[in-house]
Amino acid sequence: MAHFINNWYPVIIAFVALLYSVGMGLTGHAEQAQYSAHWPGTILLFAIAIRQRRLTNSKKE
């Protein structure tokens, strides 16, 4: 279970952020929903960048 969470935590966090944004939109908070709608993509992009840096650094050693 820990291995699964270690590999998929960015996707889980991004999904929660997506649900938060949708929830804000459904409750009538359009501006907050638009602001938080950018979070999932940003989280996933940073996760990709961090993972690539880790792989690059581990190959050098």
C-alpha positions, 0 to 999 in steps of 0.5 A: 500500500505504501508503494502505491501511495508513494507512486500515485500521491500527485494524482491523488492530490490533483484529484482532490483539488479537482473535486474541490474546484468542482464543489466550489463551482457547484456551490456558486463560488465561480471565481474561487472555482476558476482559481482552484481549477488550475491546481491539478495541472500545476500539481501534476506538472511539478510532480513530473518535473521533480520525478525527472530530476530524481531520475536524472540525478540517480543515473549520474550517481 
